[in-house]
Amino acid sequence: MLLELARADVGVVRLAEFHVVEDLVQGRLVELFPDHQSLDELPLYAVYHGRRHFSRRLRVFLDFLDASFAGDLSRWRRRRTMPRV
């Protein structure tokens, strides 16, 4: 919903880079204050309803998240392809 609002020029949004990279590359969105952004990583949380109904599917998904986002996140970053305004 926030991405659609940004595309409609309703306002400013802060979203993960992988959500907006294509819009930035295509020029549909403009990155604001690129020299003043935090380089700190934001935490990612997986919320689930206890271990009572903890399924194998959930375990596999949590392992996928852990493997995908732990350590080197360079494959998720595409800043090099974004035009500077």
BAKOLSE-276085 format. One record per atom (N, C-alpha, C, O): z, y, x; residue in one letter. Coordinates in steps of 0.02 Angstrom, whole numbers, plus 50000, padded with zeros to 5 digits. Example, Ala and Ser with C-alpha at 12.3 -4.5 7.8 and 13.67 -1.06 7.14 Angstrom:
503904971650660A
503904977550615A
503904983550660A
504234983450712A
503544988850642S
503574994750684S
503945000250645S
504025005750670S
***
This chain:
500004994150041M
500005000050000M
500005006350044M
499645011150029M
500415006450096L
500425012350140L
499755013450174L
499535019150181L
499435008150194L
498785008850226L
498275011850178L
497875016050198L
498275009750117E
497815012450067E
497955019850055E
497485023850047E
498595021850054L
498765028850046L
498515032950105L
498255038550096L
498595030350165A
498345033950224A
497585034650221A
497315039950237A
497245029350201R
496515029550195R
496285034750143R
495745037550149R
496705035850093A
496545040550040A
496775047650056A
496765052050013A
496985048850118D
497215055450141D
497805058050102D
497865064050091D
498245053550080V
498835055550042V
499395057950088V
499785062250069V
499425055250149G
499955057350194G
499935053650260G
499435050350277G
500485054150296V
500555051050362V
500955044550354V
501445044350316V
500755039350390V
501115033050388V
501245030650459V
500895032450506V
501745026450465R
501885023150528R
501845015650515R
502255012750481R
501325012650544L
501215005550534L
501095002250602L
500955005550651L
501164995750604A
501024991950665A
500294992850684A
499854993450641A
500184993050748E
499514994250773E
498994989350747E
498434991250731E
499194982950741F
498704978050719F
498494979150646F
497984976450625F
498884982950608H
498694984450539H
498154989950536H
497754989950490H
498154994450583V
497725000350579V
497185000750632V
496775005350630V
497174996050678V
496704996650735V
495984997250713V
495615001250740V
495774993350664E
495074993650642E
494915000450611E
494375003250622E
495375003150572D
495275009850542D
495255015250596D
494875020050589D
495655014450648L
495635019350703L
494975018950741L
494675024050757L
494755012850755V
494125011950791V
493535014650751V
493075017650778V
493545013450685Q
493005015750642Q
493045023150624Q
492585025950594Q
493605026450643G
493685033550629G
493935035150559G
493935041050539G
494145030150522R
494415031450454R
495115034350457R
495325038050412R
495485032850511L
496145035650523L
496165038850591L
495765037250635L
496645043350600V
496725046750664V
497435045550688V
497915046250650V
497505043850752E
498165042750781E
498485049550796E
498175053750828E
499095050450772L
499445056750784L
499925056050843L
500255050950850L
499965061150883F
500435061550939F
500425055350984F
500955052550996F
499855053351010P
499835047251051P
500245047751115P
500465042651141P
500365053751140D
500755054451202D
501505054851189D
501895055351236D
501705054651127H
502405055351109H
502655049451067H
503105050351025H
502385043651078Q
502595037751042Q
503055033551085Q
502975033151146Q
503535030351054S
504005026051089S
503645019751113S
503245016751077S
503775017951175L
503495011751202L
503955005851192L
503795000151210L
504545007151163D
505015001851149D
504734997251095D
504434999551046D
504854990951103E
504624986051054E
505104986050995E
505714986751004E
504844985350936L
505254984850876L
505404977550861L
504964973250871L
505994975950838P
506164968950825P
505774966250765P
505574970050720P
505674959850764L
505354956350709L
505864951350681L
506124947250719L
505994951750617Y
506484947350586Y
506144942850535Y
505704945050498Y
506344936550533A
506124931950481A
506724930650437A
507244928350461A
506664932150374V
507214931450327V
507064925550281V
506524925150251V
507534921050277Y
507454915250233Y
508124913650201Y
508644915950223Y
508104909650149H
508694908250108H
509074902150136H
508974896550112H
509494903250184G
509944898150211G
509594891950237G
508984891550236G
509994887250259R
509724881050287R
509744875250237R
509514869750252R
510014876550180R
510074871150130R
509394868450110R
509304862350102R
508904872950102H
508224870950083H
507734872450140H
507174874550128H
507954871450200F
507554872950260F
507024867550268F
507174861850286F
506404869350255S
505864864350256S
505534863950325S
505624868350368S
505164858750335R
504784857850398R
504264863450404R
504144865950459R
503954865350349R
503464870850350R
503774877250376R
503474880850416R
504374878750353L
504714884750376L
504864884250450L
504774889150487L
505094878550474R
505234877550545R
504604878650587R
504624881950638R
504044875950565V
503414876750600V
503204884150601V
502974886650652V
503294887550546F
503114894650542F
503564898750588F
503314903150624F
504204897450588L
504664901050632L
504504899750706L
504544904350747L
504324893650722D
504124892050791D
503484895750809D
503414898150866D
503024896350762F
502404900150774F
502564907450788F
502294910350835F
502994910450747L
503184917450758L
503504918350827L
503354923050863L
503954913850844D
504294914150908D
503784913750965D
503834917551013D
503324909150961A
502824908251015A
502334914151017A
502114916051071A
502164916850960S
501664922150956S
501924928950979S
501554932751010S
502554930450964F
502804937150977F
503314937551034F
503524942951051F
503504932051063A
503974932151119A
503584933351184A
503024930951192A
503894936951229G
503584937951294G
503024943151293G
503114948651267G
502454941351321D
501894945951330D
501554947351263D
501274942751232D
501574953651242L
501264955551178L
500584958951188L
500314961951141L
500314958551248S
499684962151262S
499104959951217S
498664963951203S
499104953751195R
498544951551153R
498574954751084R
498064954751049R
499144957451063W
499214960851000W
499044968251005W
498954971650954W
498994970851066R
498854977951076R
498114978951090R
497814975351129R
497834984051057R
497124985351067R
497004992751080R
496464995251065R
497494996251106R
497435003351118R
496805005251157R
496535010751148R
496595000951201R
496015002551243R
495385003751202R
494925007051226R
495355001051141T
494755001851101T
494785007651052T
494305009151018T
495365011051049M
495445016451001M
495195023051030M
495345024851087M
494805026750991P
494565033351014P
495135038351015P
495575038250971P
495135042651063R
495625048151066R
495325054151031R
494735055651039R
495735057550993V
495515063450956V
495765069750989V
495625075250965V
***
